[in-house]
């Protein structure tokens, strides 16, 4: 079974593109499934199942979605093997732009929205910088010049990734993406494997339910601003 990690900012079009790509793969006879990681609620699992793809939905609640992902992905892979899937797609929430949901040896995909602004790629961390494939959506409603500038900004952040434009509504561009996913390596034993980048860190009193404000209530990993530096940044 192939495992693919899919990440990107909210509303970038991850699910819409994934549905089109999985439909292309289904036409080749591949059995595919999805595990969607989100925070509080998600209707995406229903969309995948309505399209005929078995799907799991994991809600992280008050936990960082990346930490929730890495704590549960092994069980999700086992579920995919039990279902005799040929390919399992892991779609992350991608909320903080510091997300790191990619694993070494596992094909990694990042989806970005062309409408997000030319400075957006520089603001996104490991989920873009360590991706093997970057999919840019909504390029059909901007000019050719804007598409080229945005793609250039992506290359400045990740010069090794393949960059493709796709439309999650019409499916334009998803055939080539499906070919790349078909060529992705087979998954290997996750236990003992390594993430491509460390997860966001936060072990403080607020992580454990503290709601009061004030330094006397703050414990653990606490990072404070240098106000003099902040004025010059």
C-alpha positions in Angstrom: 0.0 0.0 0.0 1.2 3.5 -0.8 0.8 6.2 1.9 0.7 9.9 0.8 0.6 12.9 3.1 -1.4 15.9 1.9 -1.2 19.2 3.7 -2.0 22.9 3.1 -3.6 26.0 4.6 -7.4 25.9 5.3 -9.7 26.4 2.3 -6.8 25.9 -0.2 -8.8 23.2 -2.0 -7.1 20.1 -0.6 -10.2 17.9 -0.4 -11.6 19.1 -3.8 -8.3 18.3 -5.5 -7.9 15.0 -3.7 -11.4 13.9 -4.7 -10.6 14.5 -8.4 -7.2 12.7 -8.2 -8.7 9.7 -6.3 -11.4 9.5 -9.0 -8.7 9.4 -11.6 -6.9 6.6 -9.7 -10.2 4.7 -9.3 -10.5 4.6 -13.1 -7.2 2.6 -13.2 -8.6 0.0 -10.8 -6.7 1.2 -7.7 -8.5 0.8 -4.3 -8.0 4.1 -2.4 -9.0 5.4 1.0 -8.6 8.5 3.1 -7.9 9.5 6.7 -8.8 13.2 7.4 -7.3 14.8 10.4 -9.0 18.0 11.6 -9.6 20.0 14.8 -13.2 20.5 15.9 -15.4 19.3 13.1 -15.2 18.1 9.5 -17.6 17.2 6.8 -14.8 15.9 4.5 -15.2 12.3 5.5 -18.8 12.4 4.3 -17.7 13.9 1.0 -15.1 11.1 0.5 -17.6 8.3 1.4 -20.3 9.9 -0.8 -17.8 9.6 -3.7 -17.2 5.9 -2.9 -13.9 6.1 -1.0 -13.6 4.6 2.5 -12.6 7.3 4.9 -11.7 7.9 8.6 -12.1 11.2 10.3 -9.9 12.1 13.3 -10.7 15.2 15.3 -7.8 16.5 17.4 -10.0 18.7 19.7 -7.7 20.8 21.9 -4.6 18.9 20.8 -2.2 20.1 18.0 -3.4 18.3 14.8 0.2 17.3 14.0 0.7 15.6 17.3 -2.7 13.9 16.9 -1.6 12.8 13.5 1.6 11.2 14.5 0.0 9.5 17.5 -2.6 7.8 15.3 -1.2 7.3 11.8 0.1 3.8 12.5 -3.4 2.6 13.4 -4.8 4.4 10.3 -2.2 2.6 8.1 -3.2 -0.7 9.7 -6.8 0.1 8.9 -5.8 0.7 5.3 -4.0 -2.7 5.1 -7.1 -4.4 6.6 -9.2 -2.7 3.9 -6.7 -4.0 1.3 -6.2 -0.5 -0.1 -3.6 0.2 -2.8 -3.3 3.8 -1.6 -4.1 5.6 1.6 -4.2 9.4 1.6 -3.6 11.2 4.9 -5.1 14.8 4.7 -4.0 17.1 7.5 -5.7 20.2 9.0 -2.8 22.5 8.2 -3.9 25.3 10.4 -0.8 27.1 11.8 1.5 27.1 8.8 4.2 25.6 11.1 2.6 22.1 10.5 5.0 19.2 9.8 2.9 16.3 8.7 5.4 14.7 6.3 7.4 11.5 6.9 10.7 10.5 5.4 10.3 8.0 2.7 6.5 8.8 2.3 5.4 10.9 -0.7 4.5 14.4 0.5 2.1 16.9 -1.1 1.4 20.5 -0.2 -1.6 22.4 -1.7 -1.5 26.2 -1.9 -4.1 28.8 -2.9 -3.0 31.2 -5.7 -5.3 33.8 -4.1 -3.5 33.8 -0.8 -0.9 36.4 -1.9 2.6 36.3 -3.2 4.1 36.5 0.3 2.2 33.4 1.5 4.9 30.8 0.5 7.5 32.5 2.6 5.1 32.3 5.6 4.6 28.6 5.4 7.0 26.2 7.1 7.8 22.5 6.8 4.6 21.4 5.1 5.8 23.4 2.0 9.6 23.3 2.5 9.8 19.5 2.8 7.1 18.6 0.2 7.8 16.5 -2.9 4.9 17.9 -4.9 3.3 21.4 -4.6 -0.2 21.8 -6.1 -1.4 25.4 -6.7 -5.1 25.9 -6.9 -7.4 28.7 -8.1 -4.9 29.8 -10.8 -7.7 30.0 -13.3 -9.0 33.2 -11.7 -5.7 35.2 -11.7 -3.5 36.3 -14.6 -0.7 34.3 -16.1 1.8 36.8 -14.6 0.3 36.3 -11.1 0.6 32.5 -11.6 4.2 32.7 -12.6 5.1 35.1 -9.7 3.4 32.8 -7.2 5.1 29.7 -8.6 8.5 31.6 -8.4 7.9 32.4 -4.7 7.1 28.7 -4.1 10.4 27.7 -5.8 12.3 30.2 -3.6 11.0 28.2 -0.5 11.3 24.7 -2.0 13.4 24.4 -5.1 13.3 20.6 -5.3 9.5 20.0 -5.4 7.5 19.5 -8.5 5.0 22.3 -9.0 1.7 21.7 -10.7 -1.5 23.8 -11.1 -4.9 22.1 -10.6 -8.5 22.9 -10.5 -10.5 21.1 -7.8 -13.9 22.0 -9.5 -13.2 21.0 -13.1 -10.4 18.5 -12.4 -8.0 20.2 -14.8 -4.5 19.2 -14.0 -5.4 16.3 -11.7 -4.6 13.5 -14.3 -0.9 14.3 -14.1 -1.1 14.4 -10.3 -2.7 11.0 -10.3 0.2 9.6 -12.4 2.7 11.0 -9.8 0.7 9.4 -6.9 0.7 6.1 -8.8 4.5 6.3 -8.9 4.9 7.1 -5.2 6.9 4.5 -3.3 5.3 1.8 -1.3 5.0 2.6 2.4 7.4 1.1 4.9 7.2 0.4 8.6 6.3 3.6 10.3 7.4 2.5 13.7 11.0 3.7 14.1 10.7 6.0 11.1 11.2 9.7 11.3 9.3 12.9 10.4 10.9 15.1 7.9 10.8 18.0 10.4 10.1 18.4 14.1 6.5 19.1 15.1 5.4 22.4 16.6 6.3 22.4 20.3 4.1 23.6 23.1 4.2 22.1 26.6 2.9 24.8 28.9 0.2 25.3 31.5 -2.3 26.3 28.8 -1.8 23.0 27.1 -3.2 21.4 30.3 -6.3 23.5 30.6 -5.1 26.7 32.3 -7.3 29.7 31.4 -6.0 32.4 33.7 -3.8 35.2 32.3 -0.6 36.3 34.0 3.0 35.2 34.3 2.4 33.6 37.6 0.1 31.1 35.9 2.5 30.3 33.0 4.7 27.2 33.3 6.6 24.9 31.0 7.8 26.0 27.6 7.1 29.7 27.5 8.5 31.9 24.8 8.4 35.7 25.3 8.9 38.5 22.8 12.0 40.7 22.9 10.2 44.0 22.7 13.2 46.0 21.4 13.6 43.5 18.6 9.9 43.4 17.9 9.9 47.2 17.3 12.5 46.9 14.6 11.1 43.8 12.9 
